[in-house]
Amino acid sequence: MRDWLDREFVKIAVFAAAFDLFSRYFAQIGTHQLVAYGLDRGWPMPVNERLFVYAVYFDMFASLLFWLAWFGLAFRLIRLLDPAKGKA
């Protein structure tokens, strides 16, 4: 288990974090399309568009913080499982 975490966890975590951030970026594109649809229908959306964009940016930032926390947890687990490597 120690060896697997030491060898593979960072690759898996980086891939998962990148996938999460890219999916949130594409969600932002979808949000812009929804806002454009509302503007085409005559809905008063300029303020809502700004709020949607801020919400998506906040979501991306929250996701980044979430993945940073998981990276920290993983490295703590690696140090706990193998104290000699944690001191090196």
N, C-alpha and C positions, 0 to 999 in steps of 0.2 A: 504494500500500500504506500509506504513512504517513497519508494523508488518511483512508483507510478505518478504520485502527486508531484514529486520533484521534476520528473521528466515531462509529463504531459499536461499538467493543469494549466500552466501559463498559456500554452497554445490554445487549449479549449476555451479558456477565459477570454483571451484576446479575440478569438473568432466570435464568441457569443456577444461580447461587448460591441464589436464592430457591426455585427448583424443587427443588434438592438438599435444602435444609433442610426444605421442606414434605414431601417424600417421606420423609425420615427421621422427621419428626413422625408421619406416618401409619403408618410402620413401628412406632413406639412403640405406637400404638393396636392394631395387630395383635399385638404382644408381650403387651399386657395381655389380649387375648382368648385367647391361648394359655395364659397363666397361669390365667385363669378356667376354661378347659377342664380344666387339670390339677387345680385345686382341686375341681371338680365330680366328678372321678374319684377323689378321696381321696388324691392325691399330696401329700407334704409340701412345699408350695411357698412358704411365707411368706419364707423366706430367699432362695429362688431368684427370687421376684418382685422383691425388692429388688435382687438382682444384675442381673436383666434390665433393670430401670429404669435402674440406674447405667450399664449397658453401652450402652443407647440414648442416654442423655445424653452419655456419653463420645463416642459415634459422632457425635452432632450437633455437639459441640464440636470434634472432629477435622475434621469437614467444614467448619466455619466457619474454622478455621485454614488448611485447604487452600485455600479460596477467597480468603482474605486474602493468602496467598502468591501466588496467581495474579494478583490485582489488583496487587500489588507488582511482579511480573514484567512485567505489561502496561505499567505506567507507566514502568518502566525501558526497555522496548523502544521506547516512544514517544519517550523522551528520547534514546536512542541513534540512532534514525532521523532525528530532527530536533533537533539540539542547541540551536538557537535557541529552540525552544519549551520545552525543558527548563530553560533559564535564566530564562525569563519567569515 
